[in-house]
Amino acid sequence: LCFTDEGRNAVDRAGGAHIVVDHIRSLCSKTDPASEKLLTVFCGMLMNYSNENDTLQSQLINMGVIPTLVKLLGIHCQNAALTEMCLVAFGNLAELESSKEQFAYTNIAEELVKLFKKQIDHDKKEMIFEVLAPLAENDVIKLQLVEAGLVECLLEIVQKTVDSDKEDDIAELKTASDLMVLLLLGDESMQKLFEGGKGSVFQRVLSWIPSNSHQLQLAGALAIANFARNDGNCIHMVDNGIVQKLMDLLDRHVEDGNVTVQHAALSALRNLAIPVVNKAKMLSAGVAEAVLKFLRSEMPPVQFKLLGTLRMLIDAQAEAAEQLGKNVKLVERLVEWCEAKDHAGVMGESNRLLSALIRHSKSKDVIRTIVQSGGIKHLVTMATSEHVIMQNEALVALALIAALELVTAEKDLENAQLVQILHRLLSDDRSAPEIKYNSMVLICALIGSEPLQKEVHSMAFLEVVSKLRSHENKTVAQQASLTEQRLAVES
């Protein structure tokens, strides 16, 4: 009856689910053939009843059916038909967030891993995987699965299937390695498996990177990116030669490479480049050059990670920032990506890298390269971003341009209507204090150019600035006084 919507609704109206759940509870511990047969049918009914129906799934969860089914699975693990029905019912329920919290209070992780270890049949394993994947999205259950020994099972599957070209084995390899990456997304489960970089799991995952299987290369790089979520792990991995492995992997995928592998390896390098002590080591290992090989990529996810990696690498690294900032090909590509309207992430990262090249290098050559490539207008637009951090990065870069190369950039700054934008930022009460401060610093620098100075005077900046002298933020108030003096002198 519960196979159709009409049947489900009729059973729901008659309170059928309550009756069945009560029966399951009372029969749960009985292992005679008749009871087991009846329990199998009851689980099958729940499976159909809850199939693709959020409301009825919630209803069953609220009735507390989850702990009962977990208990059932433990008691009847020898009965293949019953465990199968039970698993499919779990699969339906595990999709809802509210169910995961209930599952976390049961010993589901232990029961599933125990059941998984006994399976030889591919379809049965697949069935357990389908319950494991949604449950493993919950951080508490992730840790329970790790503690129940799931990782060892997954590593074993990888070992058995890695060289096989059978369709079932390839599917199993993918599912096992994907699930492994998912387990590493939880902070506690990840640290437990890292074991200070000495963990056997971490070592095994490292061996996936030079593998010939794209799936394992991908999972290995994603796993490293997940391990690289705190400074301690990142420093340990860089000191132990992980960078070379990732660069070798990238090298294998430069020409017509696998986009997902490129994206994963760049993600790992980006995360590894976050700790300050790693930047110089990675630069001297040649990471910037390795990453630049992907400048030709037309794939936005790869472009996005490439930009993020370079931006992390040059943070406070003046020499590297200057070298990259004088690379005309790179700067031209950045300017092109600053217009990638369809890909907000790529557009944002390109702007931020342009600004970072100037801020970290403080180099006239870099500024000239960016002016010649048409980058100024993008930095001015970036000053109007909805994100304060990006506005601020743009204003600091523009202030450096105005201080070091005002004559070269004068025309572009004028065409991009920088002065009008600064007037708007200073007049707007919602502008953050650092935005107001840096806008005034920039105004003082722009007065050094005759055409820009004319614009400043034509827009009654004095009025706006004198109001800011009484700003609640001391630094803004002080800068307002200085700016007012400069404007009065110049007029």
N, C-alpha and C positions, 0 to 999 in steps of 0.2 A: 504493500500500500504506500509506503513512504518513498517509493521510487519516483513518484510524480508530485508536482506542487500541490495539486488538489488533495491527494492522499495525505501529504504532510500536514496541510492545514487542517484536514478533518481530524487527524490523530492529535494534533496540537489542541484543537478545540475540546476534544474529549479527554484531555489530560493524560494521553497515552504515554508520554515520555516519563512522567512521574511514576506511573505504574511499572514501567520497564526498569527504570533505575532502582526502584525499591526491590524488585525481583533480583536484579543483578547483585545488590548488596546482600540479600539473604542467601543467595546461592554461591556467592563468590568463593567460599572455601571448599566447596564440594568438588571432588575430583572423579566421581563415578561417571561413566560414559554418558548416561542420560542427561545429567546436569551440565556436563561440558557441551553437549550438543545444543541444549537450550541456551546456554550462555553465548555460544557462537552465533545463534540466531538473534539473540538480543543485541549483541554487539553489531551485527550486520544491520539490524533495524536502526540503531543509533547512527551508524555510518551513513545510511541513506537519508535519515531524518535531518542530519546536520550538513549534508552535502551542499556546498556553495550557498549557505543561507546564514548570514551573520546573526540574524535575530534568534534563530533556533540554536545556533552555536552558543550564543550568550546565555540563552535559557538553560542549556545543559551545564554550562560552566557554573552558573549561579546555583544550580541544584547540587553542586559539589561532586560531579561525576568523575572529575579528573583523578583524585586520590583513589577512588574505587577502581577505576580502570588500571591504574598503575599497580595496585595490589593484585588485581586479576592477572596482569601480565607476569608478575613474579610467581604466583602460585601455579599458573598453567603454562609455564614456558615450554613444557614438553609437547604441548598440543599445537601442532602447526596451524590447523584451520582456525583455532580460536585466537592464537597470537596474531595471525594475519588480519582477522577482522578487527581486533583490538587496535592494531597499528594504523589501519586505514581510518578508523574513528579518531585516533590521536591526530593523524595528519590533518583532518578537517578542523579539529579544535585548536591545534597549535598555531594556526595562522593569526588568531586574535591575541592582541597584547595582553588582555586581562588573563588569558589562559597561562601565559608564560610565568606570571607571578605565582599562580597556583602550582604549576609544574615544579617551580623552584623549591617548593616546600615538600616535595615528594622525593623518592629515591629513583626517579625516572632515568637519570643519567646512568646510574649503576645497572638498572634493568636492561636498558637499551644496549649498553656496551656488552653486557653478559650475553644477550641474545645475538648481537652482531658477531661476536667471536665464534659462535657455533655455526654460522651460516656458510654454506659452500656455494649455494645457488645464487647466481647473479641477480635474479629478480627479487629474491628475498632481501638481499643486501640493499638493493635499490629502494625497496619499500622502507627499510629502516632509515636509510639516508634521507628519504623524504620527510621523515619526522624529525631527524636530527638537525637538518638545515634551518628550519624556522626556529627551533628551540635554541640553537646555538647563537641566535641573535641577542639572547638575553645574557648579560655579563655574569650573573650569578650561576646560570646553567653552564656557561662556557667553562668556568672554573671547575664545576662539578664533573663535567665531561673529561676535562684534563685529568682530574684526580682519579676518575674511574678507569683511566687507561685507554681512552679513545685514540690518543695520538699514536700510541704504539701500533694499534690496529691500522690506522691510516698509513703509517710509514711502511707497514708490511704490504699493504695493497699496492702502494707505489712501487715497491721493490719487485713485486710479482708481475706487475702489468707494464712496467716502463718500456720493455723492448717488444711488446706484443703488438701485432697489427690487427688483432681480432676486434670487431666493433664493440663487443661487450667490455673488453678489457680497456679499450681507449676511453669509453664512457666512465668506467669505474675509476680510472686514473684521474680523469678530470674532476669527478665528484669528490674523490678523496683529497686531492691537492687543494681544491677550492675550499673544502670544509676546514682543512688545516689552516689556510689563510684567515678564514673567518674566526677560528679559535684565538688567533693572535691579535684580533681587534680589541679584546678585553685587556685592560691594563694588568690586572692580577694574573690572568692566565698567561699573558705574554711574558711577564717577568718570571713566572714559575718555569716556563720552558726555556727562557734565556739562560737562567742559572749562571749569571755573571759571565756569559759568553763561553762557559765550559760545558754547557748542556749538550747531551748527545743529540737532542732534537735539533738544536740550533746548528750543530755540525752537519747533521744529515741534510737540513734545508740548504746549507751552503753548497753541498755537493750537487744540488739540483741545477745551480746556475750554469755550470759548464755542460750540462746534459744536452743531448741532441733533440730532446722532445721540447717543442715550443711550449706545450702546456706546463712542463716542469720548469722551464726557464721563467715563464710568466709567474708561476706560483712562487718560485724561489725569490724572484725580485720583489714581488708583493710582500712576501714574508719578511724580507730584509727591511722594506719600507715600514712594516708594522713593528719590527724589533727596534727600529730607529725612532722611537717616539719619546725617548728621554736622553738627555745629554750624556749620561754615564754610558749607556749602551752604544751611542753613536761614537764616542771617543774610543771605546774598546774596539769597536768594529773597524774603525779607520786605522788604528794602531796594528790591527791584525790582518791587514791586506785585503779587506773586502772591496776597496775602491778599484783595484786592478781587475778583480773578477767582474765587476759591473761594467768596467770600460771594455773589457774583452767581449762581454756579452753584447754591448752596444755596437761594437765593431762588426759583429756578425750580422747586424741588422741595419747597416747603413744603406746598402743598395736594396731597394724593394723589400725592405725588412718587414717584420711582423709588427704592426702598429701597436698592438696591446703590449708586446714585450718592450718596445721602445718606451712607451708610456710608463710601464712599471719600473724599468731600470732608471729612468730619469726621476721618477718619484722617490726612489730609494736614495739616489745621489742628492736630491734636494734636501731630504730630511737629514742626511748625514752631514750636510754643509751648514746646519744651523749652529752647532756649538762653535764659539769663537776659535778655539784651538785647532779645530779641524780645517778651517778655511785655507790657511797657508799650505798645510800638508796636501790638501786636495788640489790646490792650484799647482803646486810643484809636481804633483803626480800627472798633470796634464788633463785634468777634468774639463777645464774650459774649452780646450781644443777638441776634446772628444764630443762635447755637447754641441759645439758650433757646426759639426758635420751634419746636424739635423736642421740647419737653418732653411734648407730647401723644402722641408716637409710642408705638405698642404693640409695636414691633419690637425685641427684645432686642439685636441687633447695633448698631442705631442708638443705643439707650439707652446701651450700653456705651461707644461712642466719644464720645458727647455728654458723659458723666460724666468720661471721661479728659481730654477737651479742657478742660473747665472746671477740673479739678483742676490741670492743667499751667499754665493761665493765671493762677491766683490764688497760685501758689507764691511766697511772700515779697512778695505785692502786697496790703498791708493794706487799702487803700481798696477795691479790687475785691472782696476777700474779705468786707468788711463790707457792701458793697452787695448782693452775692449772698446773703449770710447773712441779710439782713433781708427777702429776697424770699420771702414766705410760700408762694406757689405752688410755688416751687422746693423749699423745705425740706419741704413736705408730700409732694411727689412723691418726694423722696429717702427719706423715712421709709417711704413705700409700697414703694419698690423695695428697701429694706433687708430686706423680707420675701419677696423673689422667690426662693423656695427652689429653683425649677426652673432658675434661671439664676445659677449661682454667680458668674460674672463681673460681672453687673449688681449683684448683692447686695454683692460685695466693693467695687466701685467706689463704690457709694452710701455705704457706711460710711466709706470713705476720704475722700470729698468732705465728708461731714458733719463729720468730724474736722478736715479741712483748713480749713473755713470758720472754725472756732473758733481753731485754732492760728495761722492767718495774720492774722486780724482782731483777736484778743484783745479782742473787743468784747462788752460786757454785753448790748447789744441783740440781737446775733446769738445769744448763749446763751439769752436769753429766748425768742426765736423758736423755737429748737430744742427748748427745754423744752415750750413750748406745743403744738408739733406732735407731741410724743411721741417725740422722737429719743433721749432719754437711754438708754433700755433697750438700744437698738441699739449705742450706744457702749460700754456695759458688756459686752454680748455680744462685741463686737469685741476686747475685752481678753483674751478666751479663744481668739482665733484661733490656727490652727496656724502662721501666718506671723509671725515675730518683728517684722517691720517694721510690720505692722498692729496687733499688740498694743501696740507702743510708741507709734504714732500715737494710739491710743485712750487710753492712760494719760496722755499729755501733754495731750490735749484735756480729759480728765476732771479733771486737776490744775488746768487753767485755770478750768474751771467751778467747782471747789471754792474756788478763790482769789477769783473775781470775783462769783459769784452762788450761793453755797452755800445760802442760805435758799430761793431760788426752786426749786432743783433737789433739795433735801433729800429730799422725799417720793419722787421718782422714783428717786433713788439707793438709797434704802432698799428700795423695792419690787423693784429689779433685783438686790438682794443683792450690791451691790458689795463690802461689807466681807468677806463670806465668800469672794468670788472673790480678793480681794487676799491673804487668809490663805493660800489655796491656792497662789497664784503665789509667795509668799514661802517657803512650806514646800517647794516642789517643787525638788529639786536640779537638774532639767533647765532651769529658767528661766534665760534669758540674763541677764548682769550688768545690762544697761540696763533689763530688765524689773523686776529686784529693786530697782534704784535708784529708778525712777519709781514703783513701788508704794509704797515708803516715803515718798517726797515726798508722794504722794497721801494716805497715812494721816495724816501730820502736818496736812494741810489739812482733812481730814474731822473732826478732833477739835474743830474750831470749831462743829460742830453737835451739840446735846445728844443727840438720838436716835442719831445715828451714833456719837458718842463712847461711848455705852452699849454699842453693839454691839461696838466695838473692844475695850472692857475685858472684855466677856463672853467674848471669844475668845482670851484669853491670847496677845496679840501680843508681849508683852515677851519671852517665851521664844524665839519664832522670831527676833525682831530681834537679841537678844543673841548668838545663835549666828552671825549674819552679821557681827558685829564682827571676826571673824577670817577674813573672806572674802579669797580671794587677790587680788580686784580692789580696789585702794586706794579708789576712789571709792565702791564699795558699802560697804566697811568703815567709811569716814568717815560716810556717810549713816546707817549702822546705829547708830553712836554718838549722832549727833544725834537720831535717831528715838527711841532708848531714853531719852534725857534728856527729850524732850517727853512721852513716854508716862508716865514716872515722875512728872513734874511734875503732869500732868493727873490722875493717879490720886490 
